[in-house]
Amino acid sequence: MSVAVAPSSAAPGEVVVISGNVPVSGAGSCPAGDPVQLTSTSALFPPDGFGPEAPRGAAGDFEVRYSLPSSTPLGDYQIGLRCGGGNVGVSASLHVAQATTTTAATSTTAAPTTTAGATTTAGSVTTTSSATTTAPSAPASSTGSGGNDLWWVVLLVVAVVAIAVAAWLLWRSRRRAARP
């Protein structure tokens, strides 16, 4: 008898594959026609802690693709099995953590070349940079800014430019007023 979860760590909303074997004969077996019932807490398998049933092959093998509910709290979970009306007695661990995000930025600029006094554009140069951030495993704060940080930066830049333009206009108007 066995059960495994791949990957062993996933974020709410992601898909995991739960697979294993419950023999169809011998010690610890379950009748060939009985499916395997996945079990855990109601947070992982709402509403009652019983997950999907999985049919077993001729040797007792099974595999289930399961999408973690987006409401699953972060933490560690044990996934067990039932077959033939009773617990099988094996379990696998699943760690539910926040998603890892990856962002990529691409920019294209023209590369000028000079030949005997003439300037021409010779193709383009593409630069790609990427940054990977891993969010902590703690629950997200309901007051966190998330993706709103960019808007604060843009607002700050606009404010600084507006103040600079206003100062320049004030300086210019005073300079004109001071002329005879």
C-alpha positions in Angstrom: 0.0 0.0 0.0 1.3 3.4 -0.9 0.2 7.0 -1.6 2.3 10.0 -2.9 1.6 13.6 -3.8 3.5 15.5 -6.5 4.5 18.2 -6.1 4.7 17.9 -2.3 4.3 21.7 -2.0 1.7 23.7 -4.0 -0.3 26.9 -3.7 -4.0 27.2 -3.4 -5.6 26.8 -6.9 -2.7 24.7 -8.2 -3.0 21.1 -9.4 -1.4 18.2 -7.6 -1.2 14.5 -8.6 -2.1 12.0 -5.9 -1.1 8.4 -6.8 -0.4 5.1 -5.2 -1.4 1.5 -4.8 -3.9 -0.5 -2.7 -3.5 -4.2 -3.6 -6.5 -6.2 -4.9 -5.4 -9.4 -3.1 -3.3 -10.5 -0.1 -2.8 -8.7 3.2 -4.1 -5.2 3.4 -6.0 -5.6 0.1 -9.2 -4.1 -1.0 -11.7 -5.7 -3.4 -10.8 -5.2 -7.0 -13.9 -3.3 -7.9 -13.7 -0.8 -5.1 -12.3 2.7 -5.8 -9.9 4.5 -3.4 -11.4 7.5 -1.5 -9.0 10.3 -0.7 -9.3 11.8 2.8 -7.9 14.8 4.7 -9.4 17.9 6.4 -12.4 19.8 5.2 -10.1 22.7 4.3 -8.3 20.5 1.7 -11.4 18.4 0.6 -14.5 20.6 1.3 -17.0 20.3 2.7 -16.4 17.1 4.8 -12.8 16.0 4.4 -13.6 13.4 1.8 -11.9 14.0 -1.6 -12.5 12.4 -5.0 -12.7 8.7 -5.5 -10.2 7.1 -7.8 -10.7 3.9 -9.8 -7.9 1.4 -9.4 -6.2 -0.6 -12.1 -5.9 -4.4 -12.2 -2.9 -4.3 -9.8 -4.5 -1.7 -7.5 -2.8 1.4 -8.9 -4.6 4.7 -9.0 -3.9 8.4 -9.9 -5.9 11.5 -9.4 -5.3 15.1 -10.6 -6.7 17.4 -7.9 -7.0 21.2 -8.0 -6.5 22.6 -4.6 -9.4 24.9 -3.6 -8.4 28.6 -3.8 -9.6 29.0 -0.2 -7.2 26.3 1.2 -5.4 27.8 4.2 -1.6 27.7 4.1 -0.1 24.8 6.1 0.7 21.1 6.1 -1.9 18.4 5.4 -1.9 14.7 5.5 -3.7 12.9 2.7 -5.0 9.4 3.6 -7.0 6.7 1.8 -10.1 4.7 2.3 -11.0 1.6 0.4 -13.7 -1.0 0.9 -15.3 1.1 3.7 -12.2 1.4 5.9 -9.0 3.4 6.3 -6.1 1.9 4.5 -3.5 3.2 7.0 -1.1 5.1 4.7 -0.8 8.8 4.2 1.3 11.4 2.2 2.2 15.0 3.2 1.2 18.1 1.3 2.5 21.6 2.1 0.3 24.4 0.9 2.2 27.6 0.5 1.8 30.9 -1.3 2.5 31.0 -5.0 5.9 31.9 -6.4 5.7 34.7 -8.9 8.0 35.4 -11.8 8.0 38.6 -13.8 9.9 39.3 -17.0 10.6 42.6 -18.7 11.7 43.0 -22.3 12.9 46.2 -24.0 14.1 46.9 -27.6 16.4 49.7 -28.6 17.9 50.7 -32.0 21.7 50.5 -32.3 23.1 53.4 -34.4 26.2 52.8 -36.5 28.4 55.4 -38.3 29.9 54.9 -41.7 32.0 57.7 -43.3 30.0 60.5 -41.7 26.6 58.9 -42.2 24.5 57.4 -39.4 22.3 54.4 -40.1 20.3 52.1 -37.9 21.6 48.6 -38.0 18.8 46.4 -36.7 17.8 46.3 -33.1 19.2 45.0 -29.8 16.8 43.1 -27.5 17.5 43.0 -23.8 15.6 40.6 -21.5 15.8 40.7 -17.8 13.8 38.7 -15.3 13.2 38.8 -11.6 11.9 36.1 -9.4 10.3 36.7 -6.1 9.1 34.2 -3.6 6.3 35.2 -1.3 6.6 34.2 2.3 4.6 31.2 3.6 2.6 33.4 6.0 -1.0 34.3 5.2 -1.4 37.5 3.2 -2.4 40.6 5.2 -5.8 42.1 4.3 -4.2 45.5 4.4 -1.2 44.7 2.1 -0.6 46.7 -1.0 0.3 43.8 -3.3 0.5 45.1 -6.9 -0.5 48.7 -5.9 3.1 49.7 -5.1 3.7 50.6 -8.8 0.8 53.1 -8.7 2.3 54.8 -5.7 5.7 55.1 -7.5 3.9 56.5 -10.6 1.9 59.0 -8.4 5.2 60.1 -6.7 6.9 60.7 -10.0 4.0 62.7 -11.4 3.9 64.8 -8.2 7.6 65.5 -8.4 7.4 66.6 -12.0 4.3 68.8 -11.3 6.2 70.5 -8.5 9.3 71.1 -10.7 7.1 72.5 -13.5 5.3 74.8 -11.0 8.6 76.0 -9.6 10.0 76.7 -13.0 6.9 78.7 -14.1 7.0 80.7 -10.8 10.7 81.5 -11.3 10.1 82.4 -15.0 7.1 84.7 -14.1 9.1 86.5 -11.4 12.1 86.9 -13.7 9.8 88.5 -16.4 8.2 90.8 -13.7 11.7 91.9 -12.6 12.7 93.1 -16.0 12.2 96.8 -16.8 
